[in-house]
C-alpha cells in the first residue's frame, strides 16, 4: 500500500492520480466528499500534478484530463 502524502492530507499517490485524471467526471465538491478532504486540497493536488506533467504550461487545469 502506498504511503499518504502529508501535503495533501495523506491522500495516496493513486488517489492523487485519480483526482487529476478525473475519468468519472466528478466535480471538485464531489471529489472532496469522496476522498474526505477539502476542495482546496483537491485543487492543490490537481495543480501540482498538472505542473509536473506539463512544466511549461501555466494555464488552467482542464476538468477532465483523460
PyMOL Python script that loads the backbone (N, CA, C, O; Angstrom):
from pymol import cmd

cmd.read_pdbstr("""\
ATOM      1  N   UNK A   1       0.844  -1.185   0.000  1.00  0.00           N
ATOM      2  CA  UNK A   1       0.000   0.000   0.000  1.00  0.00           C
ATOM      3  C   UNK A   1       0.881   1.236   0.000  1.00  0.00           C
ATOM      4  O   UNK A   1       1.933   1.264   0.638  1.00  0.00           O
ATOM      5  N   UNK A   2       0.445   2.247  -0.716  1.00  0.00           N
ATOM      6  CA  UNK A   2       1.248   3.458  -0.827  1.00  0.00           C
ATOM      7  C   UNK A   2       1.086   4.340   0.401  1.00  0.00           C
ATOM      8  O   UNK A   2       0.016   4.411   1.005  1.00  0.00           O
ATOM      9  N   UNK A   3       2.165   5.001   0.747  1.00  0.00           N
ATOM     10  CA  UNK A   3       2.132   5.911   1.888  1.00  0.00           C
ATOM     11  C   UNK A   3       1.419   7.199   1.492  1.00  0.00           C
ATOM     12  O   UNK A   3       1.547   7.644   0.351  1.00  0.00           O
ATOM     13  N   UNK A   4       0.680   7.797   2.402  1.00  0.00           N
ATOM     14  CA  UNK A   4      -0.036   9.036   2.131  1.00  0.00           C
ATOM     15  C   UNK A   4       0.895  10.234   2.067  1.00  0.00           C
ATOM     16  O   UNK A   4       1.924  10.268   2.743  1.00  0.00           O
ATOM     17  N   UNK A   5       0.533  11.214   1.257  1.00  0.00           N
ATOM     18  CA  UNK A   5       1.314  12.432   1.119  1.00  0.00           C
ATOM     19  C   UNK A   5       0.810  13.450   2.147  1.00  0.00           C
ATOM     20  O   UNK A   5      -0.350  13.856   2.083  1.00  0.00           O
ATOM     21  N   UNK A   6       1.660  13.870   3.092  1.00  0.00           N
ATOM     22  CA  UNK A   6       1.183  14.798   4.124  1.00  0.00           C
ATOM     23  C   UNK A   6       0.759  16.155   3.571  1.00  0.00           C
ATOM     24  O   UNK A   6      -0.034  16.857   4.198  1.00  0.00           O
ATOM     25  N   UNK A   7       1.282  16.533   2.397  1.00  0.00           N
ATOM     26  CA  UNK A   7       0.882  17.815   1.811  1.00  0.00           C
ATOM     27  C   UNK A   7      -0.577  17.825   1.390  1.00  0.00           C
ATOM     28  O   UNK A   7      -1.216  18.877   1.361  1.00  0.00           O
ATOM     29  N   UNK A   8      -1.105  16.648   1.062  1.00  0.00           N
ATOM     30  CA  UNK A   8      -2.490  16.540   0.598  1.00  0.00           C
ATOM     31  C   UNK A   8      -3.345  15.767   1.595  1.00  0.00           C
ATOM     32  O   UNK A   8      -4.164  14.939   1.198  1.00  0.00           O
ATOM     33  N   UNK A   9      -3.160  16.030   2.887  1.00  0.00           N
ATOM     34  CA  UNK A   9      -3.926  15.387   3.952  1.00  0.00           C
ATOM     35  C   UNK A   9      -3.912  13.868   3.802  1.00  0.00           C
ATOM     36  O   UNK A   9      -4.940  13.205   3.939  1.00  0.00           O
ATOM     37  N   UNK A  10      -2.724  13.331   3.517  1.00  0.00           N
ATOM     38  CA  UNK A  10      -2.468  11.886   3.438  1.00  0.00           C
ATOM     39  C   UNK A  10      -3.223  11.167   2.328  1.00  0.00           C
ATOM     40  O   UNK A  10      -3.554   9.991   2.480  1.00  0.00           O
ATOM     41  N   UNK A  11      -3.503  11.843   1.216  1.00  0.00           N
ATOM     42  CA  UNK A  11      -4.002  11.154   0.027  1.00  0.00           C
ATOM     43  C   UNK A  11      -2.853  10.330  -0.543  1.00  0.00           C
ATOM     44  O   UNK A  11      -1.711  10.790  -0.553  1.00  0.00           O
ATOM     45  N   UNK A  12      -3.135   9.135  -1.012  1.00  0.00           N
ATOM     46  CA  UNK A  12      -2.088   8.308  -1.591  1.00  0.00           C
ATOM     47  C   UNK A  12      -1.804   8.765  -3.022  1.00  0.00           C
ATOM     48  O   UNK A  12      -2.548   9.570  -3.584  1.00  0.00           O
ATOM     49  N   UNK A  13      -0.732   8.250  -3.599  1.00  0.00           N
ATOM     50  CA  UNK A  13      -0.364   8.600  -4.972  1.00  0.00           C
ATOM     51  C   UNK A  13      -1.455   8.170  -5.955  1.00  0.00           C
ATOM     52  O   UNK A  13      -1.743   8.882  -6.917  1.00  0.00           O
ATOM     53  N   UNK A  14      -2.057   7.013  -5.713  1.00  0.00           N
ATOM     54  CA  UNK A  14      -3.134   6.554  -6.587  1.00  0.00           C
ATOM     55  C   UNK A  14      -4.346   7.469  -6.504  1.00  0.00           C
ATOM     56  O   UNK A  14      -4.982   7.748  -7.520  1.00  0.00           O
ATOM     57  N   UNK A  15      -4.668   7.936  -5.309  1.00  0.00           N
ATOM     58  CA  UNK A  15      -5.798   8.850  -5.160  1.00  0.00           C
ATOM     59  C   UNK A  15      -5.521  10.173  -5.861  1.00  0.00           C
ATOM     60  O   UNK A  15      -6.408  10.725  -6.511  1.00  0.00           O
ATOM     61  N   UNK A  16      -4.292  10.690  -5.735  1.00  0.00           N
ATOM     62  CA  UNK A  16      -3.932  11.945  -6.400  1.00  0.00           C
ATOM     63  C   UNK A  16      -4.021  11.770  -7.909  1.00  0.00           C
ATOM     64  O   UNK A  16      -4.492  12.666  -8.610  1.00  0.00           O
ATOM     65  N   UNK A  17      -3.571  10.615  -8.419  1.00  0.00           N
ATOM     66  CA  UNK A  17      -3.675  10.355  -9.851  1.00  0.00           C
ATOM     67  C   UNK A  17      -5.135  10.296 -10.292  1.00  0.00           C
ATOM     68  O   UNK A  17      -5.491  10.858 -11.328  1.00  0.00           O
ATOM     69  N   UNK A  18      -5.974   9.626  -9.522  1.00  0.00           N
ATOM     70  CA  UNK A  18      -7.396   9.548  -9.855  1.00  0.00           C
ATOM     71  C   UNK A  18      -8.058  10.923  -9.828  1.00  0.00           C
ATOM     72  O   UNK A  18      -8.906  11.227 -10.666  1.00  0.00           O
ATOM     73  N   UNK A  19      -7.667  11.747  -8.864  1.00  0.00           N
ATOM     74  CA  UNK A  19      -8.212  13.105  -8.780  1.00  0.00           C
ATOM     75  C   UNK A  19      -7.798  13.906 -10.002  1.00  0.00           C
ATOM     76  O   UNK A  19      -8.613  14.627 -10.577  1.00  0.00           O
ATOM     77  N   UNK A  20      -6.536  13.786 -10.404  1.00  0.00           N
ATOM     78  CA  UNK A  20      -6.044  14.554 -11.548  1.00  0.00           C
ATOM     79  C   UNK A  20      -6.717  14.113 -12.847  1.00  0.00           C
ATOM     80  O   UNK A  20      -7.165  14.952 -13.629  1.00  0.00           O
ATOM     81  N   UNK A  21      -6.791  12.801 -13.080  1.00  0.00           N
ATOM     82  CA  UNK A  21      -7.376  12.311 -14.327  1.00  0.00           C
ATOM     83  C   UNK A  21      -8.887  12.510 -14.361  1.00  0.00           C
ATOM     84  O   UNK A  21      -9.442  12.831 -15.411  1.00  0.00           O
ATOM     85  N   UNK A  22      -9.554  12.325 -13.236  1.00  0.00           N
ATOM     86  CA  UNK A  22     -10.995  12.551 -13.104  1.00  0.00           C
ATOM     87  C   UNK A  22     -11.777  11.875 -14.218  1.00  0.00           C
ATOM     88  O   UNK A  22     -12.609  12.500 -14.875  1.00  0.00           O
ATOM     89  N   UNK A  23     -11.503  10.600 -14.425  1.00  0.00           N
ATOM     90  CA  UNK A  23     -12.171   9.864 -15.507  1.00  0.00           C
ATOM     91  C   UNK A  23     -13.663   9.693 -15.270  1.00  0.00           C
ATOM     92  O   UNK A  23     -14.422   9.501 -16.220  1.00  0.00           O
ATOM     93  N   UNK A  24     -14.091   9.760 -14.022  1.00  0.00           N
ATOM     94  CA  UNK A  24     -15.519   9.620 -13.735  1.00  0.00           C
ATOM     95  C   UNK A  24     -16.274  10.930 -13.917  1.00  0.00           C
ATOM     96  O   UNK A  24     -17.502  10.943 -13.837  1.00  0.00           O
ATOM     97  N   UNK A  25     -15.566  12.035 -14.159  1.00  0.00           N
ATOM     98  CA  UNK A  25     -16.211  13.315 -14.443  1.00  0.00           C
ATOM     99  C   UNK A  25     -16.857  13.974 -13.236  1.00  0.00           C
ATOM    100  O   UNK A  25     -17.858  14.676 -13.375  1.00  0.00           O
ATOM    101  N   UNK A  26     -16.295  13.755 -12.054  1.00  0.00           N
ATOM    102  CA  UNK A  26     -16.849  14.352 -10.844  1.00  0.00           C
ATOM    103  C   UNK A  26     -16.488  15.829 -10.738  1.00  0.00           C
ATOM    104  O   UNK A  26     -15.491  16.275 -11.306  1.00  0.00           O
ATOM    105  N   UNK A  27     -17.305  16.583 -10.008  1.00  0.00           N
ATOM    106  CA  UNK A  27     -16.975  17.977  -9.723  1.00  0.00           C
ATOM    107  C   UNK A  27     -15.983  18.013  -8.562  1.00  0.00           C
ATOM    108  O   UNK A  27     -15.751  16.998  -7.905  1.00  0.00           O
ATOM    109  N   UNK A  28     -15.403  19.181  -8.317  1.00  0.00           N
ATOM    110  CA  UNK A  28     -14.457  19.308  -7.208  1.00  0.00           C
ATOM    111  C   UNK A  28     -15.124  18.972  -5.884  1.00  0.00           C
ATOM    112  O   UNK A  28     -14.523  18.309  -5.038  1.00  0.00           O
ATOM    113  N   UNK A  29     -16.350  19.419  -5.697  1.00  0.00           N
ATOM    114  CA  UNK A  29     -17.061  19.155  -4.450  1.00  0.00           C
ATOM    115  C   UNK A  29     -17.303  17.658  -4.258  1.00  0.00           C
ATOM    116  O   UNK A  29     -17.157  17.134  -3.153  1.00  0.00           O
ATOM    117  N   UNK A  30     -17.673  16.978  -5.341  1.00  0.00           N
ATOM    118  CA  UNK A  30     -17.913  15.538  -5.257  1.00  0.00           C
ATOM    119  C   UNK A  30     -16.630  14.790  -4.931  1.00  0.00           C
ATOM    120  O   UNK A  30     -16.641  13.849  -4.137  1.00  0.00           O
ATOM    121  N   UNK A  31     -15.514  15.208  -5.547  1.00  0.00           N
ATOM    122  CA  UNK A  31     -14.238  14.559  -5.247  1.00  0.00           C
ATOM    123  C   UNK A  31     -13.837  14.808  -3.800  1.00  0.00           C
ATOM    124  O   UNK A  31     -13.318  13.911  -3.136  1.00  0.00           O
ATOM    125  N   UNK A  32     -14.073  16.013  -3.309  1.00  0.00           N
ATOM    126  CA  UNK A  32     -13.729  16.339  -1.925  1.00  0.00           C
ATOM    127  C   UNK A  32     -14.499  15.442  -0.958  1.00  0.00           C
ATOM    128  O   UNK A  32     -13.938  14.952   0.022  1.00  0.00           O
ATOM    129  N   UNK A  33     -15.780  15.230  -1.235  1.00  0.00           N
ATOM    130  CA  UNK A  33     -16.580  14.344  -0.376  1.00  0.00           C
ATOM    131  C   UNK A  33     -16.107  12.899  -0.482  1.00  0.00           C
ATOM    132  O   UNK A  33     -16.020  12.193   0.522  1.00  0.00           O
ATOM    133  N   UNK A  34     -15.803  12.465  -1.697  1.00  0.00           N
ATOM    134  CA  UNK A  34     -15.387  11.073  -1.918  1.00  0.00           C
ATOM    135  C   UNK A  34     -14.107  10.747  -1.152  1.00  0.00           C
ATOM    136  O   UNK A  34     -13.996   9.683  -0.544  1.00  0.00           O
ATOM    137  N   UNK A  35     -13.133  11.674  -1.184  1.00  0.00           N
ATOM    138  CA  UNK A  35     -11.840  11.410  -0.550  1.00  0.00           C
ATOM    139  C   UNK A  35     -11.732  11.982   0.861  1.00  0.00           C
ATOM    140  O   UNK A  35     -10.723  11.767   1.532  1.00  0.00           O
ATOM    141  N   UNK A  36     -12.749  12.702   1.322  1.00  0.00           N
ATOM    142  CA  UNK A  36     -12.763  13.206   2.687  1.00  0.00           C
ATOM    143  C   UNK A  36     -11.783  14.333   2.951  1.00  0.00           C
ATOM    144  O   UNK A  36     -11.245  14.439   4.053  1.00  0.00           O
ATOM    145  N   UNK A  37     -11.542  15.182   1.952  1.00  0.00           N
ATOM    146  CA  UNK A  37     -10.655  16.334   2.108  1.00  0.00           C
ATOM    147  C   UNK A  37     -11.399  17.580   1.634  1.00  0.00           C
ATOM    148  O   UNK A  37     -12.526  17.492   1.146  1.00  0.00           O
ATOM    149  N   UNK A  38     -10.760  18.739   1.782  1.00  0.00           N
ATOM    150  CA  UNK A  38     -11.397  19.978   1.349  1.00  0.00           C
ATOM    151  C   UNK A  38     -11.187  20.193  -0.148  1.00  0.00           C
ATOM    152  O   UNK A  38     -10.323  19.565  -0.762  1.00  0.00           O
ATOM    153  N   UNK A  39     -11.981  21.081  -0.720  1.00  0.00           N
ATOM    154  CA  UNK A  39     -11.833  21.404  -2.142  1.00  0.00           C
ATOM    155  C   UNK A  39     -10.484  22.056  -2.420  1.00  0.00           C
ATOM    156  O   UNK A  39      -9.933  21.902  -3.511  1.00  0.00           O
ATOM    157  N   UNK A  40      -9.958  22.773  -1.459  1.00  0.00           N
ATOM    158  CA  UNK A  40      -8.645  23.415  -1.610  1.00  0.00           C
ATOM    159  C   UNK A  40      -7.547  22.359  -1.805  1.00  0.00           C
ATOM    160  O   UNK A  40      -6.625  22.561  -2.596  1.00  0.00           O
ATOM    161  N   UNK A  41      -7.648  21.240  -1.088  1.00  0.00           N
ATOM    162  CA  UNK A  41      -6.679  20.145  -1.223  1.00  0.00           C
ATOM    163  C   UNK A  41      -6.810  19.513  -2.609  1.00  0.00           C
ATOM    164  O   UNK A  41      -5.804  19.193  -3.242  1.00  0.00           O
ATOM    165  N   UNK A  42      -8.044  19.333  -3.080  1.00  0.00           N
ATOM    166  CA  UNK A  42      -8.275  18.769  -4.410  1.00  0.00           C
ATOM    167  C   UNK A  42      -7.636  19.674  -5.464  1.00  0.00           C
ATOM    168  O   UNK A  42      -6.951  19.189  -6.364  1.00  0.00           O
ATOM    169  N   UNK A  43      -7.854  20.970  -5.357  1.00  0.00           N
ATOM    170  CA  UNK A  43      -7.259  21.929  -6.300  1.00  0.00           C
ATOM    171  C   UNK A  43      -5.743  21.878  -6.265  1.00  0.00           C
ATOM    172  O   UNK A  43      -5.096  21.884  -7.311  1.00  0.00           O
ATOM    173  N   UNK A  44      -5.176  21.827  -5.077  1.00  0.00           N
ATOM    174  CA  UNK A  44      -3.717  21.804  -4.940  1.00  0.00           C
ATOM    175  C   UNK A  44      -3.131  20.538  -5.563  1.00  0.00           C
ATOM    176  O   UNK A  44      -2.107  20.593  -6.244  1.00  0.00           O
ATOM    177  N   UNK A  45      -3.778  19.408  -5.331  1.00  0.00           N
ATOM    178  CA  UNK A  45      -3.288  18.142  -5.890  1.00  0.00           C
ATOM    179  C   UNK A  45      -3.354  18.166  -7.408  1.00  0.00           C
ATOM    180  O   UNK A  45      -2.419  17.731  -8.080  1.00  0.00           O
ATOM    181  N   UNK A  46      -4.458  18.673  -7.953  1.00  0.00           N
ATOM    182  CA  UNK A  46      -4.611  18.721  -9.409  1.00  0.00           C
ATOM    183  C   UNK A  46      -3.592  19.682 -10.022  1.00  0.00           C
ATOM    184  O   UNK A  46      -3.008  19.387 -11.065  1.00  0.00           O
ATOM    185  N   UNK A  47      -3.378  20.827  -9.379  1.00  0.00           N
ATOM    186  CA  UNK A  47      -2.431  21.800  -9.899  1.00  0.00           C
ATOM    187  C   UNK A  47      -1.007  21.248  -9.888  1.00  0.00           C
ATOM    188  O   UNK A  47      -0.262  21.423 -10.853  1.00  0.00           O
ATOM    189  N   UNK A  48      -0.632  20.586  -8.803  1.00  0.00           N
ATOM    190  CA  UNK A  48       0.725  20.033  -8.738  1.00  0.00           C
ATOM    191  C   UNK A  48       0.934  18.957  -9.791  1.00  0.00           C
ATOM    192  O   UNK A  48       1.970  18.941 -10.455  1.00  0.00           O
ATOM    193  N   UNK A  49      -0.035  18.051  -9.959  1.00  0.00           N
ATOM    194  CA  UNK A  49       0.086  17.012 -10.974  1.00  0.00           C
ATOM    195  C   UNK A  49       0.175  17.612 -12.365  1.00  0.00           C
ATOM    196  O   UNK A  49       0.967  17.155 -13.188  1.00  0.00           O
ATOM    197  N   UNK A  50      -0.628  18.630 -12.634  1.00  0.00           N
ATOM    198  CA  UNK A  50      -0.619  19.260 -13.955  1.00  0.00           C
ATOM    199  C   UNK A  50       0.736  19.911 -14.233  1.00  0.00           C
ATOM    200  O   UNK A  50       1.264  19.810 -15.341  1.00  0.00           O
ATOM    201  N   UNK A  51       1.289  20.571 -13.235  1.00  0.00           N
ATOM    202  CA  UNK A  51       2.586  21.234 -13.431  1.00  0.00           C
ATOM    203  C   UNK A  51       3.723  20.236 -13.550  1.00  0.00           C
ATOM    204  O   UNK A  51       4.734  20.532 -14.186  1.00  0.00           O
ATOM    205  N   UNK A  52       3.583  19.059 -12.952  1.00  0.00           N
ATOM    206  CA  UNK A  52       4.599  18.020 -13.120  1.00  0.00           C
ATOM    207  C   UNK A  52       4.562  17.447 -14.529  1.00  0.00           C
ATOM    208  O   UNK A  52       5.604  17.216 -15.142  1.00  0.00           O
ATOM    209  N   UNK A  53       3.358  17.220 -15.038  1.00  0.00           N
ATOM    210  CA  UNK A  53       3.230  16.622 -16.370  1.00  0.00           C
ATOM    211  C   UNK A  53       3.479  17.616 -17.489  1.00  0.00           C
ATOM    212  O   UNK A  53       3.991  17.245 -18.545  1.00  0.00           O
ATOM    213  N   UNK A  54       3.122  18.884 -17.269  1.00  0.00           N
ATOM    214  CA  UNK A  54       3.277  19.925 -18.286  1.00  0.00           C
ATOM    215  C   UNK A  54       4.007  21.112 -17.672  1.00  0.00           C
ATOM    216  O   UNK A  54       3.375  22.113 -17.332  1.00  0.00           O
ATOM    217  N   UNK A  55       5.335  21.019 -17.522  1.00  0.00           N
ATOM    218  CA  UNK A  55       6.076  22.052 -16.791  1.00  0.00           C
ATOM    219  C   UNK A  55       6.009  23.439 -17.429  1.00  0.00           C
ATOM    220  O   UNK A  55       6.114  24.436 -16.714  1.00  0.00           O
ATOM    221  N   UNK A  56       5.840  23.535 -18.738  1.00  0.00           N
ATOM    222  CA  UNK A  56       5.811  24.846 -19.381  1.00  0.00           C
ATOM    223  C   UNK A  56       4.440  25.486 -19.380  1.00  0.00           C
ATOM    224  O   UNK A  56       4.315  26.672 -19.685  1.00  0.00           O
ATOM    225  N   UNK A  57       3.419  24.735 -19.047  1.00  0.00           N
ATOM    226  CA  UNK A  57       2.046  25.237 -19.097  1.00  0.00           C
ATOM    227  C   UNK A  57       1.676  25.903 -17.782  1.00  0.00           C
ATOM    228  O   UNK A  57       1.812  25.304 -16.715  1.00  0.00           O
ATOM    229  N   UNK A  58       1.217  27.120 -17.858  1.00  0.00           N
ATOM    230  CA  UNK A  58       0.800  27.842 -16.654  1.00  0.00           C
ATOM    231  C   UNK A  58      -0.673  28.224 -16.717  1.00  0.00           C
ATOM    232  O   UNK A  58      -1.136  29.028 -15.908  1.00  0.00           O
ATOM    233  N   UNK A  59      -1.408  27.662 -17.659  1.00  0.00           N
ATOM    234  CA  UNK A  59      -2.824  27.987 -17.805  1.00  0.00           C
ATOM    235  C   UNK A  59      -3.686  27.199 -16.849  1.00  0.00           C
ATOM    236  O   UNK A  59      -3.204  26.649 -15.859  1.00  0.00           O
ATOM    237  N   UNK A  60      -4.965  27.153 -17.159  1.00  0.00           N
ATOM    238  CA  UNK A  60      -5.935  26.443 -16.339  1.00  0.00           C
ATOM    239  C   UNK A  60      -5.747  24.929 -16.464  1.00  0.00           C
ATOM    240  O   UNK A  60      -5.263  24.433 -17.482  1.00  0.00           O
ATOM    241  N   UNK A  61      -6.129  24.222 -15.433  1.00  0.00           N
ATOM    242  CA  UNK A  61      -6.100  22.771 -15.457  1.00  0.00           C
ATOM    243  C   UNK A  61      -7.463  22.305 -15.982  1.00  0.00           C
ATOM    244  O   UNK A  61      -8.490  22.655 -15.400  1.00  0.00           O
ATOM    245  N   UNK A  62      -7.494  21.521 -17.072  1.00  0.00           N
ATOM    246  CA  UNK A  62      -8.781  21.073 -17.592  1.00  0.00           C
ATOM    247  C   UNK A  62      -9.532  20.209 -16.573  1.00  0.00           C
ATOM    248  O   UNK A  62      -8.918  19.557 -15.728  1.00  0.00           O
ATOM    249  N   UNK A  63     -10.859  20.211 -16.663  1.00  0.00           N
ATOM    250  CA  UNK A  63     -11.685  19.483 -15.690  1.00  0.00           C
ATOM    251  C   UNK A  63     -11.430  17.976 -15.789  1.00  0.00           C
ATOM    252  O   UNK A  63     -11.344  17.306 -14.760  1.00  0.00           O
ATOM    253  N   UNK A  64     -11.307  17.434 -16.996  1.00  0.00           N
ATOM    254  CA  UNK A  64     -11.036  16.016 -17.174  1.00  0.00           C
ATOM    255  C   UNK A  64      -9.801  15.873 -18.043  1.00  0.00           C
ATOM    256  O   UNK A  64      -9.774  16.356 -19.174  1.00  0.00           O
ATOM    257  N   UNK A  65      -8.783  15.216 -17.523  1.00  0.00           N
ATOM    258  CA  UNK A  65      -7.527  15.040 -18.254  1.00  0.00           C
ATOM    259  C   UNK A  65      -7.417  13.557 -18.577  1.00  0.00           C
ATOM    260  O   UNK A  65      -6.646  12.833 -17.947  1.00  0.00           O
ATOM    261  N   UNK A  66      -8.189  13.109 -19.557  1.00  0.00           N
ATOM    262  CA  UNK A  66      -8.198  11.673 -19.855  1.00  0.00           C
ATOM    263  C   UNK A  66      -7.716  11.400 -21.264  1.00  0.00           C
ATOM    264  O   UNK A  66      -7.659  10.244 -21.684  1.00  0.00           O
TER     265      UNK A  66
END
""", "prot")
cmd.dss("prot")
cmd.show_as("cartoon", "prot")
cmd.util.cbc("prot")
cmd.orient("prot")
